[in-house]
Amino acid sequence: MSVVDRLAERSARTLAGSMPAGVGRGELLAVARHLAGAPEGATWWRGRDLVAVARAADLAAVLPVLDEEREEPRLAALVMAAVGIGIQETADRLGWTERTVSRWREAAEAGRA
């Protein structure tokens, strides 16, 4: 599949709001809080904008600017993994390579084991 075809497909899914069933912005924010270790109700935690992270994981939302130094893209990738969004779609959405997204996921899984 060409890059143009993938972008067209992604745009169509985004316009259709193709999030996994039952996943809304509130759930994405709750997952972001959980993965960051933030208390319930937090929108910022240890310098990370959890609302921006949740919006980045929401395929129907405009992609916000994420702070690389605060590891917001990595946290967004982990949120997307937690709700069942694939590696390729995550990489395309966040602008990182599939290998980087895979490494973030592998490191998170190794840390939990």
C-alpha positions in Angstrom: 0.0 0.0 0.0 1.4 3.4 -1.0 1.9 6.2 1.4 -0.8 8.2 -0.3 -3.2 5.2 0.0 -2.4 4.8 3.7 -3.0 8.5 4.3 -6.3 8.5 2.5 -7.4 5.4 4.4 -6.3 7.0 7.7 -8.1 10.2 6.9 -11.3 8.3 6.1 -11.1 6.4 9.4 -10.4 9.6 11.3 -13.4 11.3 9.7 -15.5 8.3 10.5 -14.2 8.5 14.1 -12.9 4.9 14.0 -12.0 4.4 17.6 -12.4 0.9 19.1 -15.9 0.3 20.4 -16.7 1.9 23.7 -13.6 4.1 23.8 -14.3 7.8 24.3 -12.2 10.8 25.3 -13.0 10.2 29.0 -11.7 6.7 28.8 -8.6 7.8 27.0 -7.9 10.4 29.7 -8.5 7.7 32.4 -6.0 5.4 30.7 -3.5 8.2 30.4 -3.8 9.0 34.1 -3.4 5.3 35.0 -0.3 4.8 32.8 1.3 8.1 34.1 0.5 7.2 37.7 -1.6 10.3 38.1 -4.4 10.7 40.6 -8.0 10.7 39.5 -9.1 14.0 38.1 -5.6 15.1 37.1 -5.1 16.9 33.8 -1.4 17.6 34.3 1.0 15.2 36.0 4.7 15.7 36.5 4.9 18.2 33.7 2.9 16.1 31.3 -0.3 17.4 29.7 -2.6 14.4 30.1 -5.4 16.0 28.1 -3.1 16.5 25.1 -2.0 12.9 25.4 -5.6 11.7 25.4 -6.4 13.9 22.4 -3.4 12.5 20.6 -4.8 9.0 21.2 -8.2 10.1 20.0 -8.2 9.4 16.2 -11.1 11.7 15.7 -9.4 14.7 17.3 -7.0 17.2 15.9 -3.4 16.1 16.8 -2.1 18.4 19.5 1.6 19.3 19.9 3.2 16.9 22.3 6.4 17.6 24.3 9.1 15.1 23.5 11.2 16.1 26.5 8.3 15.1 28.8 7.8 11.9 26.9 4.2 12.8 25.9 4.4 11.0 22.5 5.5 7.8 24.3 2.7 8.0 26.7 0.2 8.7 23.9 1.5 5.6 22.1 1.0 3.5 25.3 -2.5 4.8 25.7 -3.2 3.9 22.1 -1.8 0.4 22.7 -4.0 0.0 25.8 -7.2 0.7 23.8 -6.2 -1.6 21.0 -4.9 0.8 18.3 -2.3 -0.9 16.1 1.4 -0.1 15.9 1.2 1.2 12.3 -1.8 3.4 13.0 -0.1 4.7 16.1 3.1 5.5 14.3 1.3 7.2 11.5 -0.8 9.3 13.9 2.0 10.4 16.1 4.6 10.8 13.3 7.1 8.3 14.7 8.4 5.1 13.1 6.8 1.8 13.7 10.0 0.5 15.2 10.1 3.4 17.8 6.5 2.7 18.7 7.3 -1.0 19.0 10.2 -0.3 21.3 8.1 1.9 23.5 5.5 -0.8 23.9 8.2 -3.5 24.5 9.8 -1.4 27.2 6.5 -0.7 28.9 5.7 -4.4 28.9 9.1 -5.3 30.2 8.7 -2.8 33.0 5.4 -4.3 34.1 6.6 -7.9 34.1 
